[in-house]
């Protein structure tokens, strides 16, 4: 899925989702560049970011 699709799925803006991805995901494995300021994410990336967001909200 693309950056915008991932952001929509997580219900956050694209900049925040991208920042989380760069902090918590492995580039080349869970996401990769698809042009200027656009990335493609694996289904595993969505699961991992959902877990990160849930943990942050619980703090």
Order of alpha helices (4+ residues) and beta strands (2+ residues): alpha-alpha-beta-beta-alpha
